Amino acid sequence: MSKTYLVTGVGRGIGAELAGLLLERGDRVIGTVRKPAAAALAGRGARIETLDVSDSASVAALSRTLDGLAIDVLVNNAGVYDARQALGDITDAAMRDCFEVNTLGPLRVTQALLANLRAGPTRHVFQLTSKMGSIAENSSGGAYAYRSSKAALNAVNKSLAVDLAPEHFIACVLHPGWVATDMGGAGAPVAPLESARALLKVMDGVQPSFNGRFYNFTGEELPW
């Protein structure tokens, strides 16, 4: 049976590939972009909505637009990376920007669309995080803004998982791999379509035991 997915950040990269795969198999897709430039997906049947996850007013507007629409699966994919990684180069503005998009953004969107998710039978929420947000796996340092914003996202998701468990939600965080996108760079070993296919396989196989946990795109559980 087809489901309704809302995927943030479908203008390019992993989000665009994931939305395309969902459309190919007959699912309904609501894709969000900061600028209305995802004509290819719209032409393939996706519903495209403008959204800036760092802007509370934009998130509230999306909530009003989608009022009464049941959503089965929310994929918080939109994210940013700050290239200033070395100690001494980090700025307050860089830290704030990463937290606004990578941490507060998914929380804003999930909170704003709770009524839509409650109206659907599936109630799945996936946050695209990063292994760089794993404290246990940080052996190279640097990337202060990105690492800390993704670690904070993991903590946010854990609380969502606990708070929404009585309503039979499943909320987990997924690492998409080091992907050759504008963010990951051309030298990354995983192609966007490869990542999207693997992520979708993990999402399709989700069980209640996944709630509040951290998984690689290849399916194994990752350390916090």
Secondary structure, 3 states (H helix, E strand, C coil): CCCEEEEECCCCHHHHHHHHHHHHCCCEEEEEECCCCCHHHHHCCCEEEECCCCCHHHHHHHHHHCCCCCCCEEEECCCCCCCCCCCCCCCHHHHHHHHHHHHHHHHHHHHHCHHHHHHCCCCEEEEECCHHHCCCCCCCCCCHHHHHHHHHHHHHHHHHHHHHHHHCCEEEEEECCCECCCCCCCCCCECHHHHHHHHHHHHHCCCHHHCCCEEECCCCECCC
